[in-house]
Amino acid sequence: MRRYAHRLLVITSTLSQIKSSYPQRSVSPNRVIQSLIAILAGLQVPFLCTETHELGEELVASYLYQVHLYHWLETNDYGRYLADHDL
């Protein structure tokens, strides 16, 4: 993922579910959270938690739209400036 200027990890689970114990697994919820924080801090990959796959798709689409929008603004010499009501 380091090759890409824009990265986003989408987890289709709520943060409270991730933080809950896993009866069938020997993995600690705290270890999972600490791994996500390490990815955020060390690799600079932000993450979002969503309740459903569909909501995750919507967030990814919105994120990609914003990335494209800012790229287009900069490419066309508008800078990273949005006017009121542009979003």
Distance bins in CASP14 RR format, pairs under 12 A and 6 or more apart:
PFRMAT RR
TARGET T0000
AUTHOR 0000-0000-0000
RMODE 2
METHOD distances of the structure
MODEL  1
1 7 1 0 1 0 0 0 0 0 0 0 0
1 8 0 0 0 0 1 0 0 0 0 0 0
1 9 0 0 0 0 1 0 0 0 0 0 0
1 39 0 0 0 0 1 0 0 0 0 0 0
1 42 0 0 0 0 0 1 0 0 0 0 0
1 43 1 0 0 1 0 0 0 0 0 0 0
1 44 0 0 0 0 1 0 0 0 0 0 0
1 45 1 0 0 1 0 0 0 0 0 0 0
1 46 0 0 0 0 0 1 0 0 0 0 0
1 47 0 0 0 0 0 1 0 0 0 0 0
2 39 0 0 0 0 0 1 0 0 0 0 0
2 42 0 0 0 0 0 1 0 0 0 0 0
2 43 1 0 0 1 0 0 0 0 0 0 0
2 44 0 0 0 0 1 0 0 0 0 0 0
2 45 0 0 0 0 1 0 0 0 0 0 0
4 43 0 0 0 0 0 1 0 0 0 0 0
4 44 0 0 0 0 0 1 0 0 0 0 0
4 45 0 0 0 0 1 0 0 0 0 0 0
4 64 0 0 0 0 0 1 0 0 0 0 0
4 67 0 0 0 0 0 1 0 0 0 0 0
5 44 0 0 0 0 0 1 0 0 0 0 0
5 67 0 0 0 0 1 0 0 0 0 0 0
5 70 0 0 0 0 0 1 0 0 0 0 0
5 71 0 0 0 0 1 0 0 0 0 0 0
5 74 0 0 0 0 0 1 0 0 0 0 0
6 44 0 0 0 0 0 1 0 0 0 0 0
6 45 0 0 0 0 0 1 0 0 0 0 0
6 46 0 0 0 0 1 0 0 0 0 0 0
6 60 0 0 0 0 0 1 0 0 0 0 0
6 63 1 0 0 1 0 0 0 0 0 0 0
6 64 0 0 0 0 1 0 0 0 0 0 0
6 65 0 0 0 0 0 1 0 0 0 0 0
6 66 0 0 0 0 1 0 0 0 0 0 0
6 67 1 0 1 0 0 0 0 0 0 0 0
6 68 0 0 0 0 1 0 0 0 0 0 0
6 69 0 0 0 0 0 1 0 0 0 0 0
6 70 0 0 0 0 1 0 0 0 0 0 0
6 71 0 0 0 0 1 0 0 0 0 0 0
7 39 0 0 0 0 1 0 0 0 0 0 0
7 40 0 0 0 0 0 1 0 0 0 0 0
7 42 0 0 0 0 0 1 0 0 0 0 0
7 43 1 0 0 1 0 0 0 0 0 0 0
7 44 1 0 0 1 0 0 0 0 0 0 0
7 45 1 0 1 0 0 0 0 0 0 0 0
7 46 1 0 0 1 0 0 0 0 0 0 0
7 47 0 0 0 0 1 0 0 0 0 0 0
7 48 0 0 0 0 0 1 0 0 0 0 0
7 60 0 0 0 0 0 1 0 0 0 0 0
7 63 0 0 0 0 0 1 0 0 0 0 0
7 64 0 0 0 0 0 1 0 0 0 0 0
7 67 0 0 0 0 0 1 0 0 0 0 0
8 39 0 0 0 0 0 1 0 0 0 0 0
8 40 0 0 0 0 0 1 0 0 0 0 0
8 43 0 0 0 0 0 1 0 0 0 0 0
8 44 0 0 0 0 0 1 0 0 0 0 0
8 45 1 0 0 1 0 0 0 0 0 0 0
8 46 1 0 1 0 0 0 0 0 0 0 0
8 47 1 0 0 1 0 0 0 0 0 0 0
8 48 1 0 0 1 0 0 0 0 0 0 0
8 49 0 0 0 0 0 1 0 0 0 0 0
8 50 0 0 0 0 0 1 0 0 0 0 0
8 56 0 0 0 0 0 1 0 0 0 0 0
8 59 0 0 0 0 1 0 0 0 0 0 0
8 60 1 0 0 1 0 0 0 0 0 0 0
8 61 0 0 0 0 0 1 0 0 0 0 0
8 62 0 0 0 0 0 1 0 0 0 0 0
8 63 1 0 1 0 0 0 0 0 0 0 0
8 64 0 0 0 0 1 0 0 0 0 0 0
8 66 0 0 0 0 0 1 0 0 0 0 0
8 67 0 0 0 0 1 0 0 0 0 0 0
9 35 0 0 0 0 0 1 0 0 0 0 0
9 36 1 0 0 1 0 0 0 0 0 0 0
9 37 0 0 0 0 0 1 0 0 0 0 0
9 39 1 0 0 1 0 0 0 0 0 0 0
9 40 0 0 0 0 1 0 0 0 0 0 0
9 43 0 0 0 0 1 0 0 0 0 0 0
9 44 0 0 0 0 0 1 0 0 0 0 0
9 45 1 0 1 0 0 0 0 0 0 0 0
9 46 1 0 0 1 0 0 0 0 0 0 0
9 47 1 0 1 0 0 0 0 0 0 0 0
9 48 1 0 0 1 0 0 0 0 0 0 0
9 49 0 0 0 0 1 0 0 0 0 0 0
9 50 0 0 0 0 0 1 0 0 0 0 0
9 56 0 0 0 0 0 1 0 0 0 0 0
9 59 0 0 0 0 0 1 0 0 0 0 0
9 60 0 0 0 0 0 1 0 0 0 0 0
9 63 0 0 0 0 0 1 0 0 0 0 0
10 36 0 0 0 0 0 1 0 0 0 0 0
10 45 0 0 0 0 0 1 0 0 0 0 0
10 46 0 0 0 0 1 0 0 0 0 0 0
10 47 1 0 0 1 0 0 0 0 0 0 0
10 48 1 0 1 0 0 0 0 0 0 0 0
10 49 0 0 0 0 1 0 0 0 0 0 0
10 50 1 0 0 1 0 0 0 0 0 0 0
10 51 0 0 0 0 0 1 0 0 0 0 0
10 52 0 0 0 0 0 1 0 0 0 0 0
10 53 0 0 0 0 1 0 0 0 0 0 0
10 54 0 0 0 0 0 1 0 0 0 0 0
10 55 0 0 0 0 1 0 0 0 0 0 0
10 56 1 0 1 0 0 0 0 0 0 0 0
10 57 0 0 0 0 1 0 0 0 0 0 0
10 58 0 0 0 0 0 1 0 0 0 0 0
10 59 1 0 0 1 0 0 0 0 0 0 0
10 60 1 0 1 0 0 0 0 0 0 0 0
10 61 0 0 0 0 0 1 0 0 0 0 0
10 62 0 0 0 0 0 1 0 0 0 0 0
10 63 0 0 0 0 1 0 0 0 0 0 0
10 64 0 0 0 0 0 1 0 0 0 0 0
11 17 0 0 0 0 1 0 0 0 0 0 0
11 18 1 0 0 1 0 0 0 0 0 0 0
11 19 0 0 0 0 0 1 0 0 0 0 0
11 32 0 0 0 0 1 0 0 0 0 0 0
11 33 0 0 0 0 0 1 0 0 0 0 0
11 35 0 0 0 0 0 1 0 0 0 0 0
11 36 1 0 0 1 0 0 0 0 0 0 0
11 39 0 0 0 0 0 1 0 0 0 0 0
11 40 0 0 0 0 0 1 0 0 0 0 0
11 45 0 0 0 0 0 1 0 0 0 0 0
11 46 0 0 0 0 0 1 0 0 0 0 0
11 47 1 0 0 1 0 0 0 0 0 0 0
11 48 1 0 0 1 0 0 0 0 0 0 0
11 49 1 0 1 0 0 0 0 0 0 0 0
11 50 1 0 0 1 0 0 0 0 0 0 0
11 51 0 0 0 0 0 1 0 0 0 0 0
11 52 0 0 0 0 0 1 0 0 0 0 0
11 53 0 0 0 0 0 1 0 0 0 0 0
11 55 0 0 0 0 0 1 0 0 0 0 0
11 56 0 0 0 0 1 0 0 0 0 0 0
11 59 0 0 0 0 0 1 0 0 0 0 0
11 60 0 0 0 0 0 1 0 0 0 0 0
12 18 0 0 0 0 0 1 0 0 0 0 0
12 47 0 0 0 0 0 1 0 0 0 0 0
12 48 0 0 0 0 1 0 0 0 0 0 0
12 49 0 0 0 0 1 0 0 0 0 0 0
12 50 1 0 1 0 0 0 0 0 0 0 0
12 51 1 0 0 1 0 0 0 0 0 0 0
12 52 1 0 0 1 0 0 0 0 0 0 0
12 53 1 0 1 0 0 0 0 0 0 0 0
12 54 0 0 0 0 1 0 0 0 0 0 0
12 55 1 0 0 1 0 0 0 0 0 0 0
12 56 1 0 0 1 0 0 0 0 0 0 0
12 57 0 0 0 0 1 0 0 0 0 0 0
12 58 0 0 0 0 0 1 0 0 0 0 0
12 59 0 0 0 0 0 1 0 0 0 0 0
12 60 0 0 0 0 0 1 0 0 0 0 0
13 19 0 0 0 0 1 0 0 0 0 0 0
13 20 0 0 0 0 1 0 0 0 0 0 0
13 22 0 0 0 0 0 1 0 0 0 0 0
13 29 0 0 0 0 0 1 0 0 0 0 0
13 32 0 0 0 0 0 1 0 0 0 0 0
13 33 0 0 0 0 0 1 0 0 0 0 0
13 36 0 0 0 0 0 1 0 0 0 0 0
13 47 0 0 0 0 0 1 0 0 0 0 0
13 48 0 0 0 0 0 1 0 0 0 0 0
13 49 1 0 0 1 0 0 0 0 0 0 0
13 50 1 0 0 1 0 0 0 0 0 0 0
13 51 1 0 0 1 0 0 0 0 0 0 0
13 52 0 0 0 0 1 0 0 0 0 0 0
13 53 0 0 0 0 0 1 0 0 0 0 0
13 55 0 0 0 0 0 1 0 0 0 0 0
13 56 0 0 0 0 0 1 0 0 0 0 0
14 20 0 0 0 0 1 0 0 0 0 0 0
14 48 0 0 0 0 0 1 0 0 0 0 0
14 49 1 0 1 0 0 0 0 0 0 0 0
14 50 1 0 0 1 0 0 0 0 0 0 0
14 51 1 0 1 0 0 0 0 0 0 0 0
14 52 0 0 0 0 1 0 0 0 0 0 0
14 55 0 0 0 0 0 1 0 0 0 0 0
14 56 0 0 0 0 0 1 0 0 0 0 0
15 29 0 0 0 0 0 1 0 0 0 0 0
15 32 0 0 0 0 0 1 0 0 0 0 0
15 33 0 0 0 0 1 0 0 0 0 0 0
15 36 0 0 0 0 1 0 0 0 0 0 0
15 37 0 0 0 0 0 1 0 0 0 0 0
15 47 0 0 0 0 1 0 0 0 0 0 0
15 48 0 0 0 0 1 0 0 0 0 0 0
15 49 1 0 1 0 0 0 0 0 0 0 0
15 50 0 0 0 0 0 1 0 0 0 0 0
15 51 0 0 0 0 0 1 0 0 0 0 0
16 29 0 0 0 0 1 0 0 0 0 0 0
16 33 0 0 0 0 0 1 0 0 0 0 0
16 49 0 0 0 0 1 0 0 0 0 0 0
16 51 0 0 0 0 0 1 0 0 0 0 0
17 29 0 0 0 0 1 0 0 0 0 0 0
17 32 0 0 0 0 0 1 0 0 0 0 0
17 33 0 0 0 0 0 1 0 0 0 0 0
17 49 0 0 0 0 1 0 0 0 0 0 0
17 50 0 0 0 0 0 1 0 0 0 0 0
17 51 0 0 0 0 1 0 0 0 0 0 0
17 52 0 0 0 0 0 1 0 0 0 0 0
18 27 0 0 0 0 0 1 0 0 0 0 0
18 28 0 0 0 0 0 1 0 0 0 0 0
18 29 1 0 0 1 0 0 0 0 0 0 0
18 30 0 0 0 0 0 1 0 0 0 0 0
18 31 0 0 0 0 0 1 0 0 0 0 0
18 32 1 0 1 0 0 0 0 0 0 0 0
18 33 1 0 0 1 0 0 0 0 0 0 0
18 34 0 0 0 0 0 1 0 0 0 0 0
18 35 0 0 0 0 0 1 0 0 0 0 0
18 36 1 0 0 1 0 0 0 0 0 0 0
18 37 0 0 0 0 0 1 0 0 0 0 0
18 47 0 0 0 0 0 1 0 0 0 0 0
18 49 1 0 0 1 0 0 0 0 0 0 0
18 50 0 0 0 0 0 1 0 0 0 0 0
18 51 0 0 0 0 0 1 0 0 0 0 0
19 28 0 0 0 0 0 1 0 0 0 0 0
19 29 1 0 1 0 0 0 0 0 0 0 0
19 30 1 0 0 1 0 0 0 0 0 0 0
19 31 0 0 0 0 0 1 0 0 0 0 0
19 32 0 0 0 0 1 0 0 0 0 0 0
19 33 1 0 0 1 0 0 0 0 0 0 0
19 34 0 0 0 0 0 1 0 0 0 0 0
19 36 0 0 0 0 0 1 0 0 0 0 0
19 49 0 0 0 0 0 1 0 0 0 0 0
20 27 0 0 0 0 0 1 0 0 0 0 0
20 28 0 0 0 0 0 1 0 0 0 0 0
20 29 1 0 0 1 0 0 0 0 0 0 0
20 30 0 0 0 0 0 1 0 0 0 0 0
20 32 0 0 0 0 0 1 0 0 0 0 0
20 33 0 0 0 0 0 1 0 0 0 0 0
21 27 0 0 0 0 1 0 0 0 0 0 0
21 28 0 0 0 0 1 0 0 0 0 0 0
21 29 1 0 1 0 0 0 0 0 0 0 0
21 30 0 0 0 0 1 0 0 0 0 0 0
21 31 0 0 0 0 0 1 0 0 0 0 0
21 32 0 0 0 0 0 1 0 0 0 0 0
22 28 0 0 0 0 1 0 0 0 0 0 0
22 29 1 0 0 1 0 0 0 0 0 0 0
22 30 0 0 0 0 0 1 0 0 0 0 0
22 31 0 0 0 0 0 1 0 0 0 0 0
22 32 0 0 0 0 1 0 0 0 0 0 0
23 29 0 0 0 0 0 1 0 0 0 0 0
25 31 0 0 0 0 0 1 0 0 0 0 0
25 32 0 0 0 0 1 0 0 0 0 0 0
26 32 0 0 0 0 0 1 0 0 0 0 0
27 33 0 0 0 0 0 1 0 0 0 0 0
27 34 0 0 0 0 0 1 0 0 0 0 0
27 35 0 0 0 0 1 0 0 0 0 0 0
28 34 0 0 0 0 1 0 0 0 0 0 0
28 35 0 0 0 0 0 1 0 0 0 0 0
29 35 0 0 0 0 0 1 0 0 0 0 0
29 36 0 0 0 0 0 1 0 0 0 0 0
30 36 0 0 0 0 0 1 0 0 0 0 0
30 37 0 0 0 0 0 1 0 0 0 0 0
31 37 0 0 0 0 0 1 0 0 0 0 0
31 38 0 0 0 0 0 1 0 0 0 0 0
32 38 0 0 0 0 0 1 0 0 0 0 0
32 39 0 0 0 0 0 1 0 0 0 0 0
32 47 0 0 0 0 0 1 0 0 0 0 0
32 49 0 0 0 0 0 1 0 0 0 0 0
33 39 0 0 0 0 0 1 0 0 0 0 0
33 40 0 0 0 0 0 1 0 0 0 0 0
33 47 0 0 0 0 0 1 0 0 0 0 0
33 49 0 0 0 0 0 1 0 0 0 0 0
34 40 0 0 0 0 0 1 0 0 0 0 0
34 41 0 0 0 0 0 1 0 0 0 0 0
34 42 0 0 0 0 0 1 0 0 0 0 0
35 41 0 0 0 0 0 1 0 0 0 0 0
35 42 0 0 0 0 0 1 0 0 0 0 0
35 43 0 0 0 0 0 1 0 0 0 0 0
35 45 0 0 0 0 0 1 0 0 0 0 0
35 47 0 0 0 0 0 1 0 0 0 0 0
36 42 0 0 0 0 0 1 0 0 0 0 0
36 43 0 0 0 0 0 1 0 0 0 0 0
36 45 0 0 0 0 1 0 0 0 0 0 0
36 46 0 0 0 0 0 1 0 0 0 0 0
36 47 1 0 1 0 0 0 0 0 0 0 0
36 48 0 0 0 0 0 1 0 0 0 0 0
36 49 0 0 0 0 1 0 0 0 0 0 0
37 43 0 0 0 0 0 1 0 0 0 0 0
37 44 0 0 0 0 0 1 0 0 0 0 0
37 45 0 0 0 0 0 1 0 0 0 0 0
37 46 0 0 0 0 0 1 0 0 0 0 0
37 47 0 0 0 0 1 0 0 0 0 0 0
38 44 0 0 0 0 0 1 0 0 0 0 0
38 45 0 0 0 0 1 0 0 0 0 0 0
38 47 0 0 0 0 0 1 0 0 0 0 0
39 45 1 0 1 0 0 0 0 0 0 0 0
39 46 0 0 0 0 1 0 0 0 0 0 0
39 47 1 0 0 1 0 0 0 0 0 0 0
40 46 1 0 0 1 0 0 0 0 0 0 0
40 47 1 0 0 1 0 0 0 0 0 0 0
40 48 0 0 0 0 0 1 0 0 0 0 0
41 47 0 0 0 0 0 1 0 0 0 0 0
46 59 0 0 0 0 0 1 0 0 0 0 0
46 63 0 0 0 0 1 0 0 0 0 0 0
47 56 0 0 0 0 0 1 0 0 0 0 0
47 59 0 0 0 0 0 1 0 0 0 0 0
47 63 0 0 0 0 0 1 0 0 0 0 0
48 55 0 0 0 0 1 0 0 0 0 0 0
48 56 1 0 0 1 0 0 0 0 0 0 0
48 57 0 0 0 0 0 1 0 0 0 0 0
48 58 0 0 0 0 0 1 0 0 0 0 0
48 59 1 0 1 0 0 0 0 0 0 0 0
48 60 0 0 0 0 1 0 0 0 0 0 0
48 62 0 0 0 0 0 1 0 0 0 0 0
48 63 0 0 0 0 1 0 0 0 0 0 0
49 55 0 0 0 0 1 0 0 0 0 0 0
49 56 0 0 0 0 1 0 0 0 0 0 0
49 59 0 0 0 0 1 0 0 0 0 0 0
50 56 1 0 1 0 0 0 0 0 0 0 0
50 57 0 0 0 0 1 0 0 0 0 0 0
50 58 0 0 0 0 1 0 0 0 0 0 0
50 59 1 0 0 1 0 0 0 0 0 0 0
50 60 0 0 0 0 1 0 0 0 0 0 0
50 62 0 0 0 0 0 1 0 0 0 0 0
50 63 0 0 0 0 0 1 0 0 0 0 0
51 58 0 0 0 0 0 1 0 0 0 0 0
51 59 0 0 0 0 0 1 0 0 0 0 0
52 58 0 0 0 0 1 0 0 0 0 0 0
52 59 0 0 0 0 0 1 0 0 0 0 0
53 59 0 0 0 0 0 1 0 0 0 0 0
53 60 0 0 0 0 0 1 0 0 0 0 0
54 60 0 0 0 0 0 1 0 0 0 0 0
54 61 0 0 0 0 0 1 0 0 0 0 0
55 61 0 0 0 0 0 1 0 0 0 0 0
55 62 0 0 0 0 0 1 0 0 0 0 0
56 62 0 0 0 0 1 0 0 0 0 0 0
56 63 0 0 0 0 1 0 0 0 0 0 0
56 64 0 0 0 0 0 1 0 0 0 0 0
57 63 0 0 0 0 0 1 0 0 0 0 0
57 64 0 0 0 0 0 1 0 0 0 0 0
58 64 0 0 0 0 0 1 0 0 0 0 0
58 65 0 0 0 0 0 1 0 0 0 0 0
59 65 0 0 0 0 0 1 0 0 0 0 0
59 66 0 0 0 0 0 1 0 0 0 0 0
60 66 0 0 0 0 0 1 0 0 0 0 0
60 67 0 0 0 0 0 1 0 0 0 0 0
61 67 0 0 0 0 0 1 0 0 0 0 0
61 68 0 0 0 0 0 1 0 0 0 0 0
62 68 0 0 0 0 0 1 0 0 0 0 0
62 69 0 0 0 0 0 1 0 0 0 0 0
62 87 0 0 0 0 1 0 0 0 0 0 0
63 69 0 0 0 0 0 1 0 0 0 0 0
63 70 0 0 0 0 0 1 0 0 0 0 0
64 70 0 0 0 0 0 1 0 0 0 0 0
64 71 0 0 0 0 0 1 0 0 0 0 0
65 71 0 0 0 0 0 1 0 0 0 0 0
65 72 0 0 0 0 0 1 0 0 0 0 0
65 86 0 0 0 0 0 1 0 0 0 0 0
65 87 0 0 0 0 1 0 0 0 0 0 0
66 72 0 0 0 0 0 1 0 0 0 0 0
66 73 0 0 0 0 0 1 0 0 0 0 0
66 80 0 0 0 0 0 1 0 0 0 0 0
66 82 0 0 0 0 1 0 0 0 0 0 0
66 86 0 0 0 0 0 1 0 0 0 0 0
66 87 0 0 0 0 1 0 0 0 0 0 0
67 73 0 0 0 0 0 1 0 0 0 0 0
67 74 0 0 0 0 0 1 0 0 0 0 0
67 80 0 0 0 0 0 1 0 0 0 0 0
68 74 0 0 0 0 0 1 0 0 0 0 0
68 75 0 0 0 0 0 1 0 0 0 0 0
69 75 0 0 0 0 0 1 0 0 0 0 0
69 76 0 0 0 0 0 1 0 0 0 0 0
69 78 0 0 0 0 0 1 0 0 0 0 0
69 79 0 0 0 0 0 1 0 0 0 0 0
69 80 0 0 0 0 1 0 0 0 0 0 0
69 81 0 0 0 0 0 1 0 0 0 0 0
69 82 1 0 0 1 0 0 0 0 0 0 0
69 86 0 0 0 0 1 0 0 0 0 0 0
69 87 0 0 0 0 1 0 0 0 0 0 0
70 76 0 0 0 0 0 1 0 0 0 0 0
70 78 0 0 0 0 1 0 0 0 0 0 0
70 79 0 0 0 0 1 0 0 0 0 0 0
70 80 1 0 1 0 0 0 0 0 0 0 0
70 81 0 0 0 0 1 0 0 0 0 0 0
70 82 0 0 0 0 1 0 0 0 0 0 0
70 86 0 0 0 0 0 1 0 0 0 0 0
70 87 0 0 0 0 0 1 0 0 0 0 0
71 78 0 0 0 0 0 1 0 0 0 0 0
71 79 0 0 0 0 0 1 0 0 0 0 0
71 80 0 0 0 0 1 0 0 0 0 0 0
72 78 0 0 0 0 1 0 0 0 0 0 0
72 79 0 0 0 0 0 1 0 0 0 0 0
72 80 0 0 0 0 0 1 0 0 0 0 0
72 82 0 0 0 0 0 1 0 0 0 0 0
72 86 0 0 0 0 0 1 0 0 0 0 0
73 79 1 0 1 0 0 0 0 0 0 0 0
73 80 1 0 0 1 0 0 0 0 0 0 0
73 81 1 0 0 1 0 0 0 0 0 0 0
73 82 1 0 0 1 0 0 0 0 0 0 0
73 83 0 0 0 0 0 1 0 0 0 0 0
73 86 0 0 0 0 1 0 0 0 0 0 0
74 80 1 0 0 1 0 0 0 0 0 0 0
74 81 0 0 0 0 1 0 0 0 0 0 0
74 82 0 0 0 0 0 1 0 0 0 0 0
78 86 0 0 0 0 0 1 0 0 0 0 0
80 86 0 0 0 0 0 1 0 0 0 0 0
END
